Amino acid sequence: MSTVNFSVPEEIKEAFNAAFAGQNKSAVIAELMREAVQRAHARQQHVSAIDRILARRAAAPHITEAQFQSARKNATCTAVTGLVRLAR
């Protein structure tokens, strides 16, 4: 096991001791640190995913609103036609 030393405001220390009275403080802090590492990792994954989405969006062809609506209409018509065929 490693030892970690850090300073916290007195009111945080008192609140921590009150909240976790009767518990192994080292185990509690280790679990809190583990959760913080997991949150930081997940946050980085989210940031990376957003960056990839934005990069793809920047590289995507630019279309007009009319082109978008036409593509949407065609996709809807194609989906409905496919469902009609399946129903037969």
Beta strands, then each sheet from edge to edge (+ up, - down):
end
